């Protein structure tokens, strides 16, 4: 049997804290790519600023912000005035730090970082600077970084802080990422790098999701033994089968309690294709949980369900309609640095 997370830390092995454990900071990157966002970049910036204010407003959390060399830093500072933000110049593709920045781990009361080999979400989107972001963030944080030799993204994994991990089979074992590796290969690497002692594999993909099924659109831990997933509403929405498969896999997992919230339903993008909208792409900050909302009739109910599982934190909804056009929401554009 693989070691319990506490045993692993005591023995000097790594532990990946749960997202709800105290943060020193949240790492984010200012949206700058006018080609990626087109005419919608102003709306993306507005939603990004609202997220920053939710996280850092009132002194709840420090933000470490990457600012691209082509950005107008004076404008960025004006938009974030009054917030506890440290600005860093860096090269990066755009805002998707959940996938391009390293995952912070704790080893013997020290902070470290682990980086995947990043290949642009299976070769779909190659942005200049994205492969260097993890090294840059680890350096700015002043921690040693371990570079893994297999391809992945942070959004493909979800940790409960006690050694359990939800992992995306459709992403990590796809032909565009790690075709020669097995589940066992990755489980052994996850144990060594992140202190994982149990992996629950999920295998579903939302319509319009170019990540090939990232966990943070399908299922999230809200406690070490409790996971939340979505139920199709309306029942005939494009993701009904994927959501049903995800829930069934979780319900069949011993030791897990499963909570459901409604899906946002069918959301169509500006190009006429379904968007991978999910309330599960929320971000847990020190004092607040920020849930992406989409102007759906189900927004309020989803926020209310999650509010019942985060005692001591405000749970709020905030629009992510413009950010969603780029393929993700709030969890995709944040990366927590645990407090040691």
SVG drawing of the C-alpha trace seen along z (x, -y; Angstrom):
<svg xmlns="http://www.w3.org/2000/svg" viewBox="-34 -54 50 56">
<polyline fill="none" stroke="black" stroke-width="0.4" points="0.0,0.0 1.2,-3.5 2.0,-5.7 -0.6,-8.0 0.1,-11.7 1.1,-12.5 3.4,-9.5 5.0,-10.7 5.7,-14.1 7.1,-12.8 9.4,-10.6 10.6,-13.6 8.4,-12.9 6.2,-15.4 2.7,-16.4 0.4,-18.5 -1.8,-20.6 -5.5,-20.8 -6.6,-24.1 -8.6,-25.1 -5.5,-25.0 -3.9,-28.4 -2.3,-30.2 0.6,-32.6 -0.4,-33.9 -2.3,-33.3 -0.3,-33.4 -2.1,-34.9 -1.1,-36.3 -2.6,-39.5 -4.6,-38.8 -2.7,-40.4 -3.1,-38.4 -5.2,-40.5 -5.0,-37.7 -6.4,-35.1 -9.2,-37.3 -10.0,-39.6 -12.6,-42.2 -13.5,-40.5 -10.3,-41.3 -11.8,-44.3 -14.6,-42.1 -11.9,-39.4 -10.0,-42.1 -13.1,-43.2 -13.8,-39.7 -10.2,-39.1 -10.1,-42.3 -13.3,-41.2 -11.7,-37.9 -8.6,-39.7 -10.8,-42.0 -12.7,-39.0 -9.4,-37.2 -7.4,-40.1 -10.1,-42.6 -10.1,-43.3 -6.6,-41.8 -7.8,-38.3 -4.9,-37.1 -1.8,-38.4 -1.6,-38.1 1.6,-37.5 0.9,-38.8 2.8,-38.1 2.6,-41.1 3.7,-40.5 6.4,-42.7 3.9,-44.0 1.3,-45.1 0.8,-48.6 1.8,-48.1 0.6,-51.6 -2.9,-50.6 -2.7,-47.2 -1.7,-49.0 -4.6,-51.4 -7.1,-48.6 -5.8,-46.8 -5.3,-49.9 -5.8,-49.2 -5.1,-45.4 -2.2,-43.5 -0.4,-42.7 3.2,-42.1 4.0,-42.7 6.5,-40.6 7.6,-41.0 7.6,-37.6 7.1,-35.9 4.0,-33.8 1.3,-32.8 -1.7,-34.1 -3.7,-33.6 -3.8,-29.8 -1.4,-29.4 -3.2,-26.3 -1.7,-24.4 1.6,-26.2 2.8,-27.2 4.2,-24.6 2.2,-22.8 3.5,-23.8 4.2,-20.9 5.4,-20.7 8.4,-18.6 9.6,-18.5 8.0,-21.9 9.7,-23.4 8.0,-24.5 8.9,-23.1 7.4,-23.0 6.7,-20.3 6.4,-21.1 5.0,-19.0 6.4,-18.9 3.9,-21.2 3.1,-20.6 0.2,-23.1 -2.7,-20.9 -1.7,-18.0 -0.3,-20.3 -3.5,-22.3 -2.3,-25.7 1.4,-26.7 1.9,-30.1 5.2,-31.7 6.7,-31.5 4.3,-28.9 7.1,-26.3 9.2,-28.7 6.5,-29.9 6.9,-27.1 10.7,-27.8 10.0,-31.6 7.3,-31.2 9.4,-28.8 12.3,-31.2 10.2,-34.2 8.8,-32.1 12.3,-31.1 11.7,-27.4 13.4,-24.4 11.5,-22.9 11.3,-19.3 10.7,-18.8 8.7,-15.7 9.5,-13.8 5.9,-13.3 3.3,-15.6 0.5,-17.1 -1.3,-20.1 -2.3,-21.1 -6.0,-21.1 -5.9,-17.4 -5.3,-16.6 -7.3,-17.4 -5.8,-16.7 -7.6,-16.3 -4.6,-17.1 -4.6,-13.6 -3.0,-11.7 -6.1,-11.1 -6.0,-12.4 -8.6,-12.6 -6.9,-12.3 -8.0,-12.6 -7.4,-9.4 -8.7,-11.0 -6.1,-13.8 -3.0,-12.3 -3.1,-9.0 -4.2,-10.5 -2.2,-9.8 -1.2,-13.5 0.5,-13.4 1.7,-10.1 0.8,-7.3 3.6,-5.0 2.7,-5.3 0.2,-3.2 -2.0,-4.2 0.5,-2.5 3.4,-4.5 1.7,-7.7 0.5,-6.6 4.0,-5.8 5.2,-9.2 2.3,-11.0 3.3,-9.2 6.9,-10.3 6.2,-13.9 3.1,-14.8 2.7,-12.3 -0.3,-10.6 -1.4,-7.3 -4.7,-6.7 -5.7,-7.7 -9.3,-7.8 -9.3,-7.9 -12.1,-9.8 -12.6,-9.6 -15.0,-12.2 -14.8,-15.4 -17.2,-18.4 -18.3,-19.5 -15.9,-22.2 -13.2,-21.3 -9.8,-21.4 -8.1,-20.0 -9.4,-16.5 -11.2,-16.3 -9.6,-18.3 -10.7,-17.4 -11.5,-20.9 -14.5,-21.0 -15.8,-17.6 -15.2,-17.1 -13.7,-18.9 -12.9,-18.0 -14.7,-20.2 -13.4,-18.1 -10.9,-15.2 -13.8,-12.7 -16.3,-14.7 -16.3,-15.5 -18.8,-17.6 -19.8,-17.0 -22.5,-18.2 -25.8,-16.9 -27.2,-17.9 -29.8,-20.6 -31.6,-20.5 -31.3,-16.8 -30.7,-16.9 -27.8,-19.3 -24.6,-18.4 -22.7,-17.1 -25.4,-14.9 -23.6,-11.6 -20.2,-12.9 -21.6,-14.2 -23.5,-11.0 -20.4,-8.9 -18.4,-11.1 -20.9,-10.9 -21.2,-7.1 -17.4,-6.7 -17.3,-8.8 -20.3,-7.1 -18.6,-3.8 -15.4,-4.9 -15.2,-3.6 -14.8,-6.2 -16.1,-9.2 -19.3,-11.2 -20.6,-12.7 -22.5,-16.0 -24.2,-17.2 -24.9,-20.7 -26.6,-21.6 -24.7,-22.2 -25.0,-25.6 -26.8,-24.0 -26.1,-24.6 -23.9,-27.6 -23.0,-28.5 -19.9,-30.6 -19.5,-33.4 -18.4,-30.9 -21.6,-28.9 -20.0,-26.0 -20.7,-24.6 -18.5,-26.1 -17.1,-24.0 -19.0,-25.9 -18.7,-24.4 -19.4,-25.7 -16.8,-23.3 -14.1,-25.6 -14.3,-27.6 -11.3,-28.9 -10.8,-28.5 -9.0,-31.5 -8.2,-32.1 -11.4,-34.0 -13.6,-33.4 -14.7,-30.8 -15.3,-32.4 -17.7,-30.5 -17.8,-31.2 -21.3,-32.2 -22.6,-32.4 -25.9,-34.1 -27.6,-30.7 -30.8,-30.1 -28.8,-27.6 -26.1,-30.1 -27.7,-30.9 -28.4,-27.3 -24.9,-26.2 -23.4,-28.9 -25.9,-28.0 -24.9,-24.3 -21.2,-25.1 -21.9,-27.6 -23.1,-24.7 -19.6,-23.1 -17.3,-26.0 -18.1,-27.1 -16.0,-30.2 -15.6,-31.4 -17.8,-33.6 -19.0,-31.8 -19.8,-34.2 -20.6,-34.0 -18.7,-36.1 -19.2,-36.3 -16.8,-34.3 -18.6,-34.5 -15.8,-36.3 -13.0,-34.2 -15.0,-31.0 -14.6,-32.0 -10.9,-31.2 -11.7,-27.7 -11.7,-27.9 -12.7,-29.9 -11.4,-30.8 -9.6,-27.7 -7.8,-27.6 -6.3,-31.0 -5.1,-30.7 -2.4,-28.7 -2.2,-28.7 1.1,-28.9 0.5,-27.2 1.6,-28.9 4.4,-27.1"/>
</svg>
